Amino acid sequence: MIVIDGSQGEGGGQIFRTALSLAMCLGKPVRIENIRSGRSRSGLLRQHLACLRAAKEISGAKVAGDALGSSVVTFEPGAVKSGAYRFAVGSAGSTTLVFQTVLMPLLLTDGVSTLYLQGGTHNAWAPSYDFIEKCFLPVLARMGCSVAVDLKKYGFYPAGGGDWRVRIVPTKKIQALTLMQRGEVKRKEAVALSARIPTHVIERELNRVKKKCYWENSSLHQKLVSSDGPGNMLSLRVNTGDVTEVFESVGERNIRAERVAERAISALKRYMKAGVPVGEHLADQLLLPMALGNGGCFRTLKPSQHLLTNIQVIKAISGIKIELSEHSEDDWEIVVNQGGLGTMTDCRREILSEHP
């Protein structure tokens, strides 16, 4: 049994979720210790428990440590089965993290699966539904994976109550991914989501984007949505051909609208200045499908501790080699050595053939 230390690196829930996903995909039992010891509230919270129970349901796993606050979990997966599944977090906990946990195992089955996810859809510290739909899934489609999503209801913290659907078509081969060059900006838009929030809040957020980014009014959009409780998120989206990157900031009580906007603007400007195709959060999302498929390479921003920790967990469970090299302070190359692109040299040769 593989033992994973949940206190390593950034010590968060991603270690737990990555370990569960890989255990199911590779049929390897794992024991995760010191779960989320790097957080102020350690152990399993409700959304992590939802991930564990979803993983148990789709794989028929034997599980020990299935309880709130648990700091040690043993997970022995069986065969993952396609089917129709309903997973409710039971709070505003992130449903996208549950989706992240079960996506790859279900992609590698032999039948179509449908998911019904209930809980939070637009949370701080987790990819939003919009990020999954607009940024991650289009890149996954480039790798030969067919995943369709449909949002029925928004769910903001603390009320939750969001509801969305997923249809996962299995794939026999996850193609190698090469994202080394960033194209010219083809589309850009700022979308300010608002549920039961005064209109002036999203107007001020969009005005700050206009002032700081010099975007035209045609790129600025207000979106009034329905949810069980109040909520607000600003989403900045930039399409450069191969990738649509998404930069988000969640509105919070006692945080001015201008400050909410500045957080997303700062992340956008860092990305644009670096000239790389893959942003900080997308880099995290791409590692698992690349490791379980035919590998590949991409350029991204300086790796976060979150990304570095995720790499260490993937290496420990799968044995796959992942290489990093620094071109400049905020321009890094990541190569997942699997399938056809086995080394950095192979990856660079592929790039040269595409861009002679």
C-alpha positions in Angstrom: 0.0 0.0 0.0 1.3 3.4 -0.9 1.4 5.9 2.0 1.0 9.6 1.2 1.9 12.3 3.7 -0.9 14.9 3.6 1.4 17.4 5.4 3.9 17.7 2.6 4.3 20.9 0.6 1.2 23.1 0.9 -0.6 20.5 3.0 -4.1 21.0 1.6 -6.9 19.0 0.2 -5.5 18.7 -3.3 -3.1 16.0 -1.9 -6.1 14.0 -0.8 -8.1 14.4 -4.0 -5.2 13.6 -6.3 -4.4 10.5 -4.2 -8.0 9.2 -4.5 -8.1 9.9 -8.3 -4.8 8.1 -9.0 -5.7 5.2 -6.7 -8.9 4.6 -8.7 -7.3 5.0 -12.1 -4.3 2.8 -11.4 -6.0 0.3 -9.1 -3.6 1.0 -6.2 -4.6 1.1 -2.5 -3.4 4.2 -0.7 -3.2 5.5 2.9 -3.3 9.2 3.3 -2.0 10.5 6.6 -1.9 14.0 8.2 -4.7 15.1 6.0 -4.9 18.9 5.5 -2.4 19.4 8.4 -1.3 22.6 6.6 -4.7 24.2 7.2 -6.1 26.0 10.2 -8.9 23.3 10.5 -7.1 20.0 9.7 -8.7 16.7 8.7 -11.7 16.1 6.5 -14.3 18.8 6.1 -17.7 18.2 4.5 -16.5 18.8 0.9 -13.5 16.5 1.4 -15.8 13.8 2.8 -18.1 14.3 -0.2 -15.1 13.6 -2.5 -14.2 10.5 -0.5 -17.7 9.1 -0.6 -18.1 9.9 -4.3 -14.8 8.0 -5.0 -16.0 5.1 -2.8 -19.3 4.9 -4.7 -17.9 4.8 -8.2 -15.2 2.3 -7.4 -16.8 0.1 -4.7 -13.7 0.9 -2.5 -13.0 -0.3 1.0 -12.5 2.8 3.1 -11.3 3.4 6.7 -11.4 6.9 8.2 -14.7 8.0 6.5 -15.7 10.7 9.1 -15.6 14.5 9.6 -12.3 15.6 11.0 -10.5 12.3 10.1 -6.8 12.9 9.6 -6.0 9.4 8.2 -7.9 7.6 5.4 -7.2 4.2 3.9 -8.7 3.7 0.4 -8.7 0.4 -1.4 -10.5 0.8 -4.8 -12.2 -1.8 -6.8 -13.1 -1.5 -10.5 -14.5 1.9 -11.4 -18.0 1.6 -12.9 -19.7 4.0 -15.3 -23.2 5.1 -14.5 -25.5 7.8 -13.3 -24.4 9.3 -10.0 -25.7 12.1 -7.7 -23.3 13.7 -5.3 -24.5 16.4 -2.9 -21.9 18.2 -0.7 -24.7 19.2 1.7 -23.4 22.7 2.1 -21.7 25.4 0.1 -18.6 23.2 -0.2 -17.2 23.1 -3.7 -18.9 20.7 -6.2 -16.1 21.3 -8.7 -13.7 19.5 -6.3 -15.9 16.5 -6.2 -16.0 16.6 -10.0 -12.2 16.9 -10.1 -11.9 13.7 -7.9 -14.0 11.4 -10.1 -13.5 12.8 -13.6 -10.4 10.9 -14.7 -11.5 7.5 -13.3 -14.9 7.8 -15.1 -13.2 8.9 -18.3 -11.2 5.7 -18.3 -14.2 3.4 -17.9 -16.0 1.7 -20.8 -19.3 3.5 -20.6 -20.9 6.9 -20.5 -21.4 8.5 -17.1 -23.7 11.3 -15.9 -23.2 13.3 -12.7 -25.6 15.4 -10.8 -23.7 17.7 -8.5 -25.3 19.8 -5.7 -23.6 22.4 -3.5 -21.3 25.3 -4.1 -20.5 26.2 -7.7 -18.7 29.6 -7.3 -16.4 29.4 -4.2 -13.2 31.0 -3.1 -10.2 28.6 -3.0 -11.7 26.3 -5.7 -12.1 26.4 -9.4 -15.6 27.8 -10.3 -18.0 26.1 -12.6 -17.1 28.9 -15.1 -13.4 28.0 -14.9 -14.2 24.3 -15.5 -16.5 25.1 -18.5 -14.6 27.9 -20.2 -10.9 27.1 -19.4 -10.3 23.5 -18.4 -12.8 21.4 -20.5 -11.8 23.0 -23.9 -8.2 22.0 -23.3 -9.3 18.6 -22.2 -11.2 18.3 -25.5 -7.9 19.0 -27.3 -6.6 15.9 -25.6 -9.5 13.8 -27.0 -11.8 13.8 -24.0 -15.5 14.6 -24.3 -17.1 16.1 -21.2 -20.2 18.3 -21.4 -21.5 20.4 -18.5 -24.8 22.2 -17.9 -25.4 24.6 -15.0 -28.9 24.6 -13.6 -28.5 26.8 -10.5 -25.8 28.8 -9.0 -24.5 28.1 -5.5 -22.5 30.8 -3.5 -21.1 30.6 0.0 -22.6 30.2 2.5 -26.0 29.2 1.2 -24.8 26.7 -1.4 -27.7 25.1 -3.3 -26.0 25.0 -6.7 -26.9 22.3 -9.2 -25.2 21.2 -12.4 -24.9 18.2 -14.7 -22.0 16.5 -16.3 -21.9 13.9 -19.1 -18.6 12.0 -19.4 -17.9 10.0 -22.5 -15.1 7.5 -22.0 -11.9 7.7 -24.0 -9.6 5.0 -25.1 -6.6 7.3 -25.6 -5.8 10.6 -23.9 -3.7 12.5 -26.5 -0.4 14.2 -25.7 -0.8 18.0 -25.0 1.6 20.6 -26.3 1.0 24.2 -25.2 4.3 26.0 -25.5 3.3 29.2 -27.5 0.7 31.8 -26.6 -1.2 33.3 -29.5 -2.6 36.8 -29.9 -5.6 37.8 -27.9 -8.7 37.0 -29.9 -11.4 37.7 -27.3 -11.6 39.2 -23.9 -14.5 39.7 -21.6 -15.2 40.6 -18.0 -18.3 39.0 -16.5 -19.6 40.2 -13.1 -22.0 37.7 -11.5 -24.5 39.0 -9.0 -27.1 37.2 -6.9 -29.1 39.4 -4.5 -26.3 42.0 -4.5 -26.9 45.7 -5.2 -26.3 46.6 -8.8 -23.8 49.3 -8.0 -21.4 46.6 -6.7 -20.9 44.9 -10.1 -20.9 48.2 -11.9 -18.0 49.3 -9.8 -16.1 46.1 -10.4 -16.5 46.4 -14.2 -15.6 50.1 -14.0 -12.3 49.2 -12.3 -11.6 46.6 -15.1 -12.3 49.3 -17.7 -10.0 51.8 -15.9 -7.1 49.4 -15.2 -7.2 47.2 -18.3 -8.6 49.7 -20.9 -11.2 47.3 -22.0 -14.1 48.6 -24.2 -17.7 48.6 -22.9 -18.5 45.8 -25.3 -16.2 43.5 -23.3 -17.9 44.2 -19.9 -20.9 42.2 -18.9 -23.3 42.2 -16.0 -25.0 38.8 -15.2 -27.8 38.7 -12.7 -28.3 35.1 -11.6 -30.6 33.2 -9.3 -29.3 31.4 -6.2 -30.4 30.4 -2.7 -28.3 33.1 -1.1 -26.4 36.3 -2.1 -23.2 36.1 -4.0 -20.8 37.8 -6.3 -17.9 36.9 -8.6 -15.9 38.8 -11.1 -14.5 36.6 -14.0 -12.0 37.9 -16.5 -11.6 35.8 -19.6 -8.9 36.0 -22.3 -8.9 33.8 -25.3 -5.6 33.4 -27.2 -6.6 30.7 -29.6 -5.6 27.4 -28.0 -6.6 28.5 -24.4 -9.2 30.7 -22.7 -7.7 31.6 -19.4 -10.0 32.7 -16.6 -9.1 34.9 -13.6 -11.6 35.1 -10.8 -12.3 37.0 -7.6 -15.1 36.2 -5.2 -16.9 39.1 -3.5 -16.8 39.1 0.3 -18.6 40.9 3.0 -16.7 44.1 4.0 -14.4 43.9 1.0 -14.9 46.8 -1.4 -15.9 46.1 -5.0 -12.8 47.8 -6.2 -10.6 45.5 -4.1 -12.5 42.4 -5.5 -11.8 43.6 -9.0 -8.1 44.3 -8.3 -7.4 40.7 -7.3 -8.6 39.4 -10.6 -6.9 42.2 -12.5 -3.6 41.6 -10.8 -3.7 37.9 -11.8 -4.6 38.8 -15.4 -1.8 41.3 -15.7 0.8 38.8 -14.3 -0.3 36.3 -16.9 -0.3 38.7 -19.8 3.2 40.0 -18.8 4.7 36.5 -18.6 3.7 35.6 -22.2 3.0 31.9 -21.3 -0.1 30.0 -22.6 -1.1 28.3 -19.3 -2.1 30.1 -16.1 -1.4 29.1 -12.5 -4.7 27.2 -11.9 -5.0 25.5 -15.3 -1.5 24.1 -14.8 -2.7 22.2 -11.8 -5.7 20.8 -13.6 -3.7 19.5 -16.6 -1.3 17.3 -14.6 -3.6 14.4 -14.0 -4.9 13.9 -17.6 -1.4 14.3 -19.0 0.0 11.8 -16.5 -2.8 9.3 -17.2 -2.6 9.9 -21.0 0.3 10.4 -23.4 2.0 13.2 -21.5 3.2 16.3 -23.2 4.5 19.7 -22.2 3.4 23.3 -21.5 4.8 26.7 -20.4 3.3 28.3 -17.4 3.9 30.8 -14.6 6.3 30.2 -11.7 5.0 27.0 -10.1 3.0 27.6 -6.9 3.6 25.4 -3.9 0.2 23.9 -4.7 1.4 22.8 -8.1 4.7 21.5 -6.8 3.0 19.4 -4.1 0.6 18.0 -6.7 3.6 16.9 -8.8 5.1 15.1 -5.9 1.9 13.2 -5.1 1.5 12.1 -8.8 5.2 11.0 -8.9 4.8 9.0 -5.7 1.7 7.1 -6.8 2.3 6.7 -10.5 6.0 6.7 -10.8 5.7 9.0 -13.8 8.5 11.5 -14.3 7.6 15.2 -14.4 10.3 17.7 -15.2 10.4 21.4 -14.6 12.8 24.0 -16.1 13.0 27.7 -15.6 13.3 30.0 -18.6 12.8 33.2 -16.6 11.3 34.1 -13.2 7.7 33.7 -14.4 8.2 31.4 -17.4 8.6 27.7 -16.7 8.4 24.6 -18.8 6.7 21.5 -17.4 7.1 18.1 -19.2 5.1 15.0 -18.3 7.1 12.0 -19.5 4.5 9.6 -20.7 3.9 8.2 -24.2 5.3 9.9 -27.2 6.9 12.9 -25.6 9.3 11.3 -23.2 11.8 14.1 -22.4 12.3 17.8 -22.6 14.3 17.3 -25.7 11.4 15.4 -27.4 9.1 18.1 -26.4 11.2 20.9 -27.7 11.7 18.9 -31.0 7.9 18.7 -31.3 7.7 22.5 -30.8 10.3 23.1 -33.5 8.4 20.9 -35.9 5.2 23.0 -35.3 7.0 26.4 -35.4 10.0 26.0 -37.7 
